[in-house]
Structures are given as C-alpha cells and as structure tokens.
Amino acid sequence: MSLEPVYKRVLLKASGEALMGSQGFGIDVTVADRIASDIAEARHMGVEVGVVVGGGNIFRGVAVASKGGDRVTGDHMGMLGTIINALALATSLRKLNIDTVVLSAISMPEICESFSQRATLYHLSLGRVVIFAGGTGNPFFTTDSAAALRAAEMGAEAIFKGTQVDGIYTADPKKYPDATRLDRLTHQEVLDRGLAVMDVAAVALARENSIPIIVFSIHEKGGFAEILTGGGLKTIVSDN
C-alpha cells in the first residue's frame, strides 16, 4: 500500500442513516465526530474533499408520496433534512480545526452559502472541505444523483460511497450470509445487474464523466484514509 493518496480530489457520499448511528432518528454527534475525523485525516494527507450527505435520518420525500401526498413538497422537505445534516457535519469538522464551508443548492444566505461551481472551486483552492447541501435543488433526484453531479462539477477523481457494508455484494450480506463481495465492476455491469449501490441516474452520470465509484464501509474508523492510499476493503466501479 502506498503512503501517498491515490486520489487528490474526491467526493465523499454519506447517507443520512450513517449519521444517526444506532439511534432510530436524528444525528448521533459521536458518529458525526468520527466521520469528521476520517475527513480530517484525508485533509491532512493533502486530499481535497467535497461531501454530499443524505437526509434519510430526518425525512424522506418518497414517504410523503407513498401516502398520497405531493412528491415535490416531500422532496423539498428531504432537502431541508440534508441541510441540517450538512450543518451538523460542518460543526464536527470545525471542532477539529478543519476549515469547512456548506454550499446549499437551495438559497438560504442566513444559514449557509449558495452553491455554484465557481464558489466550489474557490473554496477547494483554499483547502476547505466543501459540504454540498440541498441535493441537486430539484425534486425527483436523489442525493446519489447530487453526489455524481457535484463530483463532475468539482472535477473529482473519484466518488467514495460510504455504506453500511464494505463494498458491493452479489446480494445483501445482512440477509444472505453467503453473498460474495465483488472487488471490481464496470459502471455498465452495475447497471445491467441492478446492483443497488447508487441509483441509475447517478451511476450513468459517473460513467459519462469517467468518474470511478469506490464503495466502502463508512463505519470503519480510518477506513476512508486507508482506501485513499490504496488499501482497505472496497469495491471499485470503473471502466478503466
């Protein structure tokens, strides 16, 4: 394993569920602090980091639609959940003296800055961690799609998808103990096999922009930095 990072600029996608830890709802500050420490470790290695956090620990827009409500309103509510999570993670990073900025796809200047590619590249050039909030700013798009979009806009060399398990498996390993972890796949194989690592739009966008997707367990302390240097358990989705 190399001591130098394989990638110099990356996008980390973390689910909202990861932030709630063992709680049934909300944010476990201990977990947020631990994820922040992993990001800080990457920054100390010289890696430029953008982050997209989901909002499922607070609200899911599809829950409104499933009960006959308006999907657009539900998705807007979910976007607000991602902003809450982004602010929490930014707080954890700042406790570690990591310069951090939150850029929201939904304008709310009293709380955080508004997203633009120009602002993103400016903050990255100053060594700041950039947390992207509010999803894409549009209904009907998941935060996975937001992660792929922001990765393309910031010129990320890879998307790191932090999940509940250490890679992509042939089946859900929590339900099927004999499921096998896959070391490497192409974007097209993920789409053809219907592997639920990211939604179809996100995988297709990553493929079109030649961005690898690296799937790993977000619950392993130090795992992010280990994989950045070529080690650790993961699945790499790449056409190269």
Secondary structure, DSSP 4 states (H G I P E B T S, - for coil): --SS-S-SEEEEEE-HHHHHTTSSSS--HHHHHHHHHHHHHHHHTT-EEEEEE--TTT--HHHHHHTT--HHHHHHHHHHHHHHHHHHHHHHHHHTT--EEEEESS--TTTSEEP-HHHHHHHHHTT-EEEEESTTSSTT--HHHHHHHHHHHHT-SEEEEEESSSSEESS-TTT-TT--EESEE-HHHHHHHT-TTS-HHHHHHHHHTT--EEEEETTSTTHHHHHHTT-SS-EEE---
